[in-house]
Amino acid sequence: MGVTDWAWPEFGLLGEFDGRVKYGRLLQPGQDPGDVVFAEKRREDELREITGFSMIRLIWSDFAHPAVTAARVRRALSLSKGMQAK
């Protein structure tokens, strides 16, 4: 399966942090940033398919706006919980 940065299983929500590091200096020799993005998308798709959970992704700039980010996370938690009930 895989590991996520955050998980709220009771709400059916997974969370990931996206930083530029994994798309830049952490690239393997010969690896293109597009390869990493594509692999991340496939990994996320697989996690959602296996768990039936939703996913929220945050980036550094989200932390500069904590109230907006918190509202976004709360909204995702609420929507995910509603999807789990169906």
N, C-alpha and C positions, 0 to 999 in steps of 0.2 A: 504494500500500500504506500504510505508516505507519512511524512511528518509536516505539520503546519506550524506556523508561528503562534497562532491562537486557535482555540476551539471552544465553542459553547455548545456541547452536545445536547443539552436540554432544550436548546433553541434551534438545533439543526443548522448551525452556522460555523464555518471555518474562516480563519483570517490569515492573511499573508502580508508581510512587509516587503515592498519592492524598493530596493536601493540600486543605484547605478553601478555599484561595485561588481555585482555578479554579471553585469552586462559589459564590464570593462576589464579591470585589472585581474579579475578572477577567471578570465577566459583561459581555456586550455590551448596549447599551441595548435594553430590551424583552425581554431574554433571561431566562428563568426557570431557577433551579437544576435543576429537573426536566428541562429541555431539554438541559442540559449532561450530566446523568447518562445520559439516553437516548442522546445522541450518543456518549458514551464507551462505552456498552454495545454499540452498533452497531459502533463502531470496533474494540473488542476482539473481537467475534464475527467480523468480517471478517479481522482478523489471524490468528485461530485457524483459520478456514476456509482461508485462503490458504497458511498455513505448515504446518498440521497440528500446531502446537505447543500446549502448555498455557500458562496464564498464572497468575502469582502477583502479588497486589497487596499492597503494604505501605503503612502509614500512620505518622505521626509516633510514635504511642505504641509501635509495634513496636520502635523504636530505643531505647526505655527498657528493653527486655528483650532484650539482644543474644543471650543464650544460647538463649532460646525462639525468637527470630526466626531465628537461624542454623539451629536444628534444623528449623524449618518450611521454610526454603529448601532444606536438604539433603533433606528428605522429598519436596518438590516436584521436585527434580532427579532423585531416585531413581525416583519414580513416572513422571515424564515420559520418562526414559530407557527404562523398562520398556514404556511405551506405544509408543515409537518402534520398539522391537524387534518388535512384533507386525505 
